[in-house]
């Protein structure tokens, strides 16, 4: 509510800002801004358009995936396409796109921006791009900015739009752009076909040459080898296996013969005739065995002769087997070598044959593709077609109503920002509620600014306008001060403030004037002997004795006081002294002086110096019954008031109440407070005589 109230009080500022912003927006929308017209054309992707000859592997169309569709949008706005549009439509000669052809504006920020860019760069580089190329690049960029392309949702349809300053120009440009895009698609496909034909021709020639070379190599290999067929190689392999088996059997037989021969010799050497006869299984040995065993020497000789003959026969058989083994081993090695050579020849022939078959397949495939690509020449079609050509462009900008609405909103925001900034940055007090909330002190009165030009006109105004708002405010202050302590009404009242010029002296004189009107005997003391501003309110001689003289008893009080004929109040003005004011008011003389005057007057009002300037007020306040602290409306800051209250607290003084003085009624109305508070309220206009 506080925030809303603050904004409501500043409604006229907000309204003014909104009006100014709408005016500026209107000038821009209706005078400065250049009208723009937008024309659009739509293109559809050919989804089912099979080629006359199947050459999908050579030249592919546009995919319908989102990424491919978005890629086509970028192709439409690509530099190559736009460059063709610029050249075909002679846009380099159009000032709308070629900024170099536009007249120099009366006010331009370009020199400033150039200077700032050079200033930001430590070593500004000279442009190496030729001027003509730079103009061309800028023109292409301007045309690109004027083009927009999008995919219509859930379709395979493009929408291309062109925004220019002329409706017919937009139409011509967007239609030409669509035609350039379609022509570019056909050209790209034709170029792809030409590249495919060229590449396929080279590959077919290479494959044909390679195929002939491999066939010649195969024929030469067949003439060089002795291999008749794989079946003959298989028969040779079987012979090799049989030979290996025979060699193994022979070697096993030799091992058995060698072992048996060794046993025969061992038995003969041991004269074991019985075992030897058994092993040799010879009838002659069997017949001689009994006699040899009986020890007949003749039989033994015959037995040994017969055994050695049989053993020699065994050795002959063993040698025959060994010769057979050697022959078989040589034959096996020869056949293995032959088999290995013929196997290698067969593998090489088969490898050459496989390579020839592979090259033959590739050759036939590429030859077929070459024929397809050759037929495809001149039959290329674009992947897109124009669904609807553009009509003369429609007016699209500036959107005047939107500009005015946004200008109004921005103006309201600016006005609200001004009001809130002023409110948040304000450090003074505009209402008694603010002052009371900030200090926690009672507000005794609210005094409007006196409508006088000079200080000596104050008494005349109070006498002439006894029912004015200011006079009534003083009466309210008088009532509040006198009722601040009902049991012990204050007799000695001190008027002070934070800083000079906040209205404390005017308030003290006005309060004294009002109290005298009640028939009270009032003494008004100027305790601010440093500035001595009473001379601006009352006319008196410079040599007239004053407060210091009366306090020092240099003259009776009756001689020191003066009486202005305009009001029945005794006035004791400040006078010069060689002593420090704070020391003077801290003296026993001053304390005794106050005791004396208490017995002479009903009400004593003391106007003291500001609290934050000198310590006089805190010294004098020790002897007073009431302390009235004056705060200037919308000027005295919160920090000053807070520091003043702290100063009184350090002196163990209690402020009776605060007065919000010098209130400007017009200012209150300007801030939105008029008619709500105090004697300056509009509700009191029938009671006050201004």
JOQUIUR-V178843 format. One record per pair of residues at least 12 apart in sequence whose ideal C-beta (glycine too) atoms are under 6 Angstrom apart, sorted by sequence separation. I is the first residue (numbers start at 1). GAP is how many residues later the second one is. D is the distance in whole Angstrom. If there is no record, write none. Layout:
I:GAP:D
I:GAP:D
This chain:
162:12:4
277:12:5
495:12:6
512:12:4
560:12:6
608:12:5
148:13:5
495:13:4
160:14:6
288:14:5
432:14:5
147:15:6
288:15:4
545:15:5
665:15:4
146:16:6
273:16:5
45:17:6
146:17:5
663:17:6
160:18:6
273:19:5
273:20:6
450:20:5
285:21:6
448:21:6
284:22:5
448:22:5
540:22:5
547:25:5
447:26:5
538:26:5
629:26:5
546:27:4
547:27:5
548:27:5
631:27:6
633:27:6
282:28:6
505:28:6
509:28:6
546:28:5
627:28:5
546:29:3
548:29:4
594:29:5
627:29:5
629:29:5
630:29:5
631:29:6
633:29:5
273:30:6
280:30:5
626:30:4
632:30:5
633:30:4
276:31:6
445:31:5
585:31:6
628:31:6
630:31:5
445:32:3
612:32:6
621:32:5
444:33:6
582:33:5
586:33:5
611:33:5
618:33:4
582:34:6
585:34:5
100:35:5
445:35:6
581:35:5
585:35:5
444:36:4
474:36:5
478:36:5
611:36:5
582:37:6
551:38:5
268:39:5
475:39:6
534:39:5
551:39:6
474:40:5
98:41:5
97:42:5
532:42:5
551:42:4
97:45:4
524:45:5
529:45:4
97:46:5
92:47:6
264:47:5
522:47:5
523:47:5
524:47:5
525:47:5
526:47:5
526:48:4
462:51:5
516:51:6
530:51:6
516:52:5
529:52:6
86:53:6
261:53:5
516:53:5
86:54:6
513:54:5
512:57:5
82:58:5
82:61:5
257:61:4
82:62:6
77:67:6
254:67:5
253:68:6
254:68:6
96:69:5
77:70:5
77:72:6
76:73:5
250:74:6
251:74:6
250:75:5
73:76:5
250:78:6
523:78:4
527:79:5
528:79:6
521:80:5
247:81:4
455:81:4
456:81:6
521:81:5
522:81:5
523:81:5
524:81:5
525:81:5
526:81:6
527:81:5
528:81:5
69:82:5
246:82:6
455:82:5
520:82:4
520:83:5
247:85:6
89:87:6
515:88:5
243:89:5
64:92:6
85:92:5
512:93:5
527:93:6
85:95:6
240:95:5
84:96:5
508:97:5
81:99:6
240:99:6
508:99:4
81:100:6
505:102:5
236:103:6
76:105:6
459:107:4
459:108:6
233:109:5
500:110:6
45:111:4
499:111:5
492:112:5
493:112:5
494:112:5
495:112:5
496:112:5
498:112:6
44:113:5
233:113:6
497:113:5
498:113:6
499:113:6
494:114:6
498:114:5
42:115:5
43:115:5
227:115:5
496:115:6
42:117:5
227:118:5
40:119:6
41:119:5
227:119:6
225:120:4
40:121:4
496:121:4
38:123:5
39:123:6
507:123:6
38:125:5
494:126:6
504:126:4
36:127:5
494:127:6
503:127:5
221:128:6
502:128:5
503:129:6
37:130:4
59:130:5
494:130:4
502:130:4
34:131:6
39:131:4
39:132:4
492:132:5
37:133:5
41:133:5
59:133:5
492:133:5
493:133:5
494:133:5
495:133:5
497:133:4
59:134:6
218:134:4
491:134:6
502:134:6
39:135:5
43:135:6
217:135:6
490:135:4
490:136:4
41:137:5
58:138:4
498:138:6
214:141:6
215:141:6
214:142:5
484:142:6
498:142:4
481:145:6
498:146:5
211:148:5
210:149:6
207:152:6
211:152:6
507:154:6
207:155:6
207:156:4
503:158:4
503:159:5
204:162:5
203:163:5
204:163:5
200:166:6
204:166:5
200:169:6
200:170:4
484:172:5
200:173:6
197:176:5
196:177:5
197:177:6
193:180:6
193:183:5
193:184:6
190:190:5
189:191:4
186:194:5
186:196:5
185:197:4
185:198:6
182:200:4
438:200:6
182:202:6
430:204:5
428:206:4
473:206:4
428:207:5
472:207:5
178:208:6
428:209:6
427:210:4
469:210:5
427:211:5
469:211:6
444:213:4
449:213:5
175:214:5
441:214:6
445:214:5
446:214:5
447:214:4
175:215:5
442:215:4
443:215:6
444:215:5
448:215:5
449:215:6
174:216:5
441:217:5
446:217:6
171:219:5
469:219:4
468:220:6
171:221:5
468:221:6
171:222:6
467:222:4
468:222:5
170:223:3
435:223:6
168:224:5
465:224:6
167:225:4
435:225:6
167:226:4
432:228:5
446:232:4
448:232:5
430:241:6
431:242:6
431:246:6
58:315:5
55:317:5
55:318:6
53:319:5
55:321:5
62:321:4
53:322:5
61:322:5
53:323:5
52:327:6
46:337:6
45:338:6
45:339:6
43:341:5
44:341:6
43:343:6
44:343:5
42:345:4
42:346:5
41:348:6
41:349:4
40:350:6
39:351:4
39:354:4
38:355:5
37:356:3
37:358:6
38:358:4
36:360:6
36:361:4
33:365:4
29:369:5
29:371:4
29:374:4
25:378:5
25:379:5
22:382:6
25:382:3
22:385:5
21:386:4
22:386:5
21:389:5
18:390:5
21:390:3
18:393:4
17:394:4
18:394:5
17:397:5
14:398:6
17:398:3
14:401:3
13:402:5
14:402:6
13:406:6
7:409:6
10:409:3
6:417:5
9:662:6
9:663:2
